[in-house]
Amino acid sequence: MSQPTTEGTPGRLPLPEFVALAAMLMALNALAIDIMLPALPLISEDYALASPNDQQLVVICYLLGFGASQLVYGPLTDRYGRRPVLFLSLICYAIAGVACVLAPSFEWLLAARAFQGASAGGSRVIAVSAARDQYSGRTMARVMSLVMMVFMSAPILAPWFGQMLMQVMDWRGIFWSLAAFGVVMFVWVLLRLPETLPADRRSPLNPASVFGNYRKVASTRETLGYTFASGLMFSAMMSYISSSEQIYHDVYDTGDWFPLWFAGAAFAMSASNLINSRLVERLGMRRLAHAALIGLVAVCLVHFLIALQGPVPFPLFYSLILLEFFLMGFQGPNYNAIAMEPLGRLAGSGAALMGFASSFVSAIIGGLIARTFDGSLTPILFGHVIVTSLALAAVALTERGRLMTSQARD
């Protein structure tokens, strides 16, 4: 069993504060997505969009910027340390919020959203890198489970907050709030977060070094396999998030209750994150993640087969969605820990590649699935079956068929 390690780190925050800070850094991303969901119909109306599915681009463009930028942040943070790169990321995040407010057209809004996503990419990379700087193995999986549990407060509260803001101002007020949150996080990091990457563990920044580091990361079997599986699995989540406003309003006509139903999925993931944090050091990352992934494929298949028979009653649809998200909650923290474990000083590049897969790849595939929405659940649920099955195949290939078996580093 892995033990906590500082690996030469000169100092670190108390665990509760580090968990809260890392969770809020990652929440910059979740807030920028989920707080927008109640506003999408108003944005569509204001910009006179030709198709209701076009409103999904406000989410998809953000995710594309978020995913692609992490490949840049990884080498930067491995060279210059975590703090200076994080400062740049947070400043740009606040500026991007203002740019969204001032966007004169839908195309400009999409460009500003991509920039906002690109800005937030640094916070995700550095949150995971800083965790790996200080912890490893099952201990890192436990820490990341706690981070994810706190982080899930963002998707629980964000739609409610967005809907409340729209009671007193138009949808542009949401972007003012995101800019303000970026400033708050900048101050917190400035005052409290120590540098977690000592100078003697930093990597040079030149094309040969950057591509060499990514080649080492991509040639690490666990890292490559779980990165690919992560991108596939989160495609199912992204397709649900992108189309959720249409599902709950157009298919089930939930009206103003949308934030409540949306929050349920976040509660389900938070519950599994808590359970994972309690069990992972005893049972191991692989046992928990693999068992949950097999269950996830089964639930997605059952949900799709039910949808083929006709409209799915809301209680049944919602119960199965909650179960899907509960099982997904066992994947992220464990995938991150398994993929990052062999990387050591390449933590920044590893976190960047993982973030790229779980954001950029899932944005493309999840966006394509979401755009198949035709007023019924069937095409989206079919997409869920495909991507989760491929994720299971990727994990099985990575582990050479030995699923749910602890290994020396696990």
Secondary structure, 3 states (H helix, E strand, C coil): CCCCCCCCCCCCCCHHHHHHHHHHHHHHHHHHHHCCHHHHHHHHHHCCCCCHHHHHHHHHHHHHHHHHHHHHHHHHHHHHCHHHHHHHHHHHHHHHHHHHHHCCCHHHHHHHHHHHHHHHHHHHHHHHHHHHHHCCHHHHHHHHHHHHHHHCHHHHHHHHHHHHHHHHCCCHHHHHHHHHHHHHHHHHHHHHCCCCCCHHHCCCCCHHHHHHHHHHHHCCHHHHHHHHHHHHHHHHHHHHHHHHHHHHHHHCCCHHHHHHHHHHHHHHHHHHHHHHHHHHHHHCHHHHHHHHHHHHHHHHHHHHHHHHCCCCCHHHHHHHHHHHHHHHCCCHHHHHHHHHCCCHHHHHHHHHHHHHHHHHHHHHHHHHHHCCCCCCCHHHHHHHHHHHHHHHHHHHHHCCCCCCCCCCCC
